[in-house]
Amino acid sequence: MMRCLEVHHSLNTEPSKKTEEVLNHLKICPECKRYARQLDQFEHNLSNQLRIVAPEGLAYRILLNQNLKTHQHNQQTRRRWYGIAASIALTLTLVSGVLYFNQPDSLDQIALLHVKNEQHHLTDKNNIQLTALNHILNPLRIKLDQSIGTINYAGTCQIGSHRGGHIVIQGETAPITLLLMPGEHIPHKEKVKGENYKGIIFPVETGSIALIGEGDTDLEPLLNKIKMSLRAI
Amino acid sequence: MANKHLEFEALVHAYSVDLYRYAYWLCKEKSLAEDIVQETFVRAWKALDKLKDAKAAKAWLITIMRREMARHFKKYPAVDLPLDEVEDIQNEEGLDSVSSIALHQAIATLPAEYCEPLLLQVLGGYSCNEIAEILNINPGAVMTRTFRARQKLHRLLGDEQTELRLVRNK
């Protein structure tokens, strides 16, 4: 059986939860029963006091505040997306502009420019033999099966975005430049026209070949020879 | 999204008043209590997806509010409610008797550590174990605090019958 002190302690600790033991004690102890009644009255008053009146429209103000915040947030998000979209558009415009203005020249222009820049090789007189020539072309995985004429210069250099072969052949009236450009592909044979140089550029299995001479030199016979002789290794 | 709005609206209607009362008794300032409740719901909205069990909503909101309250008092330390504001309270709350005013005043003087478990018990209807979970203390401490809170109130109200009973039994 619980003692009075324990009952009082229990009633003051958790008044709404009267255990069976407490209830049994209250049945037989009139003093504790009276005490419990007083405490119940006190709890009632306490509960009433704690339940202060909340400001009118509190819930609606909270909901309004939340709606405003959500709306604000949506606007900010929308603005942020507009900002991102504008940045992307600007970036694309700039990138396209840069790409457009820095667009590399077409392969025929590259070939012409290369001949012009290295025109000092046009006067070379090295008379390179076929074996030596193939040795020079070996890194490009290209070889010539037979002689295509007198070779005054042969070397490898950067042409466009790949390393290629630069060969100067003795023509009937003027030197002719043969550019072997592995990895540089064009869809079909094209004419090359510059201020002082003219030529042709045509596709082969491993890339393209340009044959450029001065003035109106007929390049077709040499072109046929090259086609017959050129092999990929 | 529509469901989230409905869920949120239901929470506001169900618990805003209780939260306001809880906040008021901890800060003893009506406008501040409302601000804290507003901020509590702003945070609740943001974290609503984390609320998995609707039954735990009230305790969840109380936890958010307690954090909000702690943040506030860290920034602006609490000051005691001056006694001359009791008249305002009387008018606003419509307290109609001297004993009601005295009880109101007595509750206002309870330190937060006693007041909080008492509020959770009387306003929230939580058991000692549930209060212990919300306040992150052990159930024994909750029992001690609710007991002491009531004893302090009895003492402040000069309620000898309810307070002295324990002394006599010792």
Chai-1 contact restraints between the chains, C-beta under 6 A:
chainA,res_idxA,chainB,res_idxB,connection_type,confidence,min_distance_angstrom,max_distance_angstrom,comment,restraint_id
A,C4,B,N169,contact,1.0,0.0,6.0,A-B,restraint_1
A,L5,B,N169,contact,1.0,0.0,6.0,A-B,restraint_2
A,H8,B,R165,contact,1.0,0.0,6.0,A-B,restraint_3
A,H8,B,L166,contact,1.0,0.0,6.0,A-B,restraint_4
A,N12,B,F147,contact,1.0,0.0,6.0,A-B,restraint_5
A,N12,B,R150,contact,1.0,0.0,6.0,A-B,restraint_6
A,T13,B,M143,contact,1.0,0.0,6.0,A-B,restraint_7
A,T13,B,T146,contact,1.0,0.0,6.0,A-B,restraint_8
A,T13,B,F147,contact,1.0,0.0,6.0,A-B,restraint_9
A,E14,B,C128,contact,1.0,0.0,6.0,A-B,restraint_10
A,Y35,B,R165,contact,1.0,0.0,6.0,A-B,restraint_11
A,Q38,B,Q161,contact,1.0,0.0,6.0,A-B,restraint_12
A,Q38,B,T162,contact,1.0,0.0,6.0,A-B,restraint_13
A,N45,B,L103,contact,1.0,0.0,6.0,A-B,restraint_14
A,S47,B,V122,contact,1.0,0.0,6.0,A-B,restraint_15
A,Q49,B,L103,contact,1.0,0.0,6.0,A-B,restraint_16
A,Q49,B,H104,contact,1.0,0.0,6.0,A-B,restraint_17
A,L50,B,V122,contact,1.0,0.0,6.0,A-B,restraint_18
A,L50,B,L123,contact,1.0,0.0,6.0,A-B,restraint_19
A,I52,B,R21,contact,1.0,0.0,6.0,A-B,restraint_20
A,I52,B,Y24,contact,1.0,0.0,6.0,A-B,restraint_21
A,I52,B,E93,contact,1.0,0.0,6.0,A-B,restraint_22
A,A54,B,V17,contact,1.0,0.0,6.0,A-B,restraint_23
A,A54,B,Y20,contact,1.0,0.0,6.0,A-B,restraint_24
A,P55,B,E34,contact,1.0,0.0,6.0,A-B,restraint_25
A,L58,B,S16,contact,1.0,0.0,6.0,A-B,restraint_26
A,A59,B,V12,contact,1.0,0.0,6.0,A-B,restraint_27
A,A59,B,H13,contact,1.0,0.0,6.0,A-B,restraint_28
A,A59,B,S16,contact,1.0,0.0,6.0,A-B,restraint_29
A,I62,B,V12,contact,1.0,0.0,6.0,A-B,restraint_30
A,I62,B,S16,contact,1.0,0.0,6.0,A-B,restraint_31
A,I62,B,Q38,contact,1.0,0.0,6.0,A-B,restraint_32
A,I62,B,F41,contact,1.0,0.0,6.0,A-B,restraint_33
A,L63,B,V12,contact,1.0,0.0,6.0,A-B,restraint_34
A,N65,B,Q38,contact,1.0,0.0,6.0,A-B,restraint_35
A,Q66,B,W45,contact,1.0,0.0,6.0,A-B,restraint_36
